[in-house]
Amino acid sequence: MATLSLRAGRVTNGSVNTPSLVTVPLDAGSSEHVKLLDGRYQYTTALVQNVGAENMYIRVGGVATDDVYHIKLSPMSQADVGDVQFTDVTACTAAGTGTTVAVVFSVQIDDSDHTPGTAY
């Protein structure tokens, strides 16, 4: 298995999110997917690991399906999607298989809905 850096040192004014286990559902005609990263935020670090038994399909900026995806993660593999800025990242498994489980570790730095105060 390849080694990935957790770049937790790049957290200036950021929030380290608690790693979470996320159930990734079947691709059921584009209606079943899970959001791994919320497009409202920007992340300096975002690592996703497939710890389940099925392949996981990840899409940046749209709804993941087993036909339309950017990254295919086999069981016990991981991807670094930390360069994503203000874009949803979704995942699903292949139709006709079972669900899988992802672990997501992220460091959030900006919120697109936040308006900073004005200093005089």
C-alpha positions, 0 to 999 in steps of 0.5 A, spaced: 500 500 500 502 506 498 504 511 503 500 518 503 502 524 507 497 527 512 499 534 511 496 536 518 501 542 518 497 546 513 492 548 518 493 555 518 486 558 520 483 551 519 479 546 522 481 539 523 475 535 522 475 528 526 476 522 521 469 519 520 466 513 517 462 514 511 457 508 508 458 509 501 451 506 497 450 503 491 449 507 484 442 506 483 441 510 477 444 517 480 440 517 485 444 514 491 451 517 493 454 520 499 457 527 499 464 526 502 466 533 501 461 539 502 462 544 496 461 550 501 468 549 504 475 549 501 480 544 504 487 544 505 487 536 506 482 531 504 484 524 504 479 518 503 480 511 504 476 505 502 476 500 508 470 496 505 470 490 501 467 493 494 470 498 489 468 506 490 467 511 485 469 518 486 467 524 482 469 531 483 463 536 482 457 532 480 454 526 482 458 519 482 456 513 478 459 507 476 459 510 469 461 517 470 467 518 476 474 521 476 477 516 481 476 508 482 478 506 489 479 499 490 478 496 497 484 498 502 486 504 497 486 511 498 486 518 494 488 525 496 483 530 494 485 535 498 486 540 492 478 541 491 476 548 492 468 549 494 466 543 490 462 537 492 465 530 492 461 524 492 462 517 492 458 510 490 459 503 489 457 499 483 450 497 481 449 490 483 454 490 488 454 491 496 455 498 500 462 500 502 465 504 507 470 510 507 474 514 512 475 521 510 480 526 514 480 533 512 482 540 514 477 545 512 480 552 511 474 557 508 467 557 508 464 560 502 457 562 506 462 566 511 462 574 510 468 576 514 467 583 518 470 589 516 475 593 520 475 601 521 
